[in-house]
Amino acid sequence: MTTATRHKSARRTGVDWFLFFLKFAMFSVIGFGLFAFVLQQIDPNNWLAQQINDDATGLTADQFQGLVIAGLSQGSMYGLIALGYSMVYGVLGFINFAHGEVFMVGAMTGMITSNKLAEAGAWESNFVPSLLFIVVLAILVSTFTAVVMERVAYRPLRGAPRLIPLITSIGISFFIQNVSVVLLGPGAKSYPDLPSWWTETQSIWFLDVQRTRLLVVLVAGVSMAVLWYLVERTKTGKAMRAVAEDKEIASLMGINVNRIIVTTFAIGGAMAGVAGILWGVMFRSVVATTGFLPGIKAFSAAVVGGIGNLGGAMAGGISIGSAESIAPLIILEPLGVNGASQLRDAVAFAVLILVLLVKPTGLFGERLSSEDRA
């Protein structure tokens, strides 16, 4: 063994040991936090709580149920956005960091339209038709934004090294944010109040779910089913999978590669538009940077599920959404961490790190082209 080989082996071993201790530390924190949570549920004044968390109270069944439902609804929106990341990466092999701004455009479109409908009196009196109208309009605007983005910014860079379109996507992200600030101002914009009957809870078996959150989960499920059918059961879907596998061979087989790439961006934009409306209806406030953090989390969700894997993207979104809703109060709060509920973002990215440590290809495995696999 040469000296260079020995040095290389030593470096690799050092990294492996570091990753092992990092993995051990994260699992130890999770395990100890869950143990403290169980003791806290049994007796809030147990010996461990007296040592590390004097304010321990425990969670009621209704509180835990609320956290689970909140995590599912939040994660469903992350999953819808993550679908766009996975689709574009599967076809072009780069991450479109401006996709979060496509989501923001959909949310802003819904805000403007819903306020106009509220001024006309249609929002309250005809809420369901009004909601369907703003969903369709947001899908159209978000789809148009994604298609223009591909045609103007990415297609001229099709043959360039991957770092160049990646940097371009970051520039487009800031450009769209600043256009939103110029046109609509820097302050937060609000959706009109929802009808009172829409904010009530709906009983489903033993669960009491707010209708707004139920809508988010149902729409996400339907959107995922439609996308799965499109990709797996239609000629366009087969062409998309062929282009994702090998563009040159797909072109030789008579597939219009440019049209398929535009279609991919359009579908991803439509999913982001749906997520934007759901975000606006649930949180009722949007700003120019609304798409930044959800976009980063959605990208993390795509990696967690397995980049290029559509089902994995949705599963990754639900995993991250559920973790950031539940983990602060069942792991961090029992450990006496101050402001545990404010650490949702840290928990979301900790999930990403943990999954990459345990399974670098994601929970459901990557789906990459032959070039990327090589």
Secondary structure, 3 states (H helix, E strand, C coil): CCHHHHHHHHHHHHHHHHHHHHHHHHHHHHHHHHHHHHHHHHCCCCHHHHHHCCCCCCCCHHHHHHHHHHHHHHHHHHHHHHHHHHHHHHHHCCCCCCHHHHHHHHHHHHHHHHHHHHHCCHHHHCHHHHHHHHHHHHHHHHHHHHHHHHHHHHHHHCCCCCHHHHHHHHHHHHHHHHHHHHHHCCCCEECCCCCHHHCCEEEECCEEEEHHHHHHHHHHHHHHHHHHHHHHHCHHHHHHHHHHHCHHHHHHCCCCHHHHHHHHHHHHHHHHHHHHHHHHHHHCEECCCCCHHHHHHHHHHHHHHCCCCHHHHHHHHHHHHHHHHHHHHHHHHHHCCCCHHHHHHHHHHHHHHHHHHHCCCCCCCCCCCHHHHC
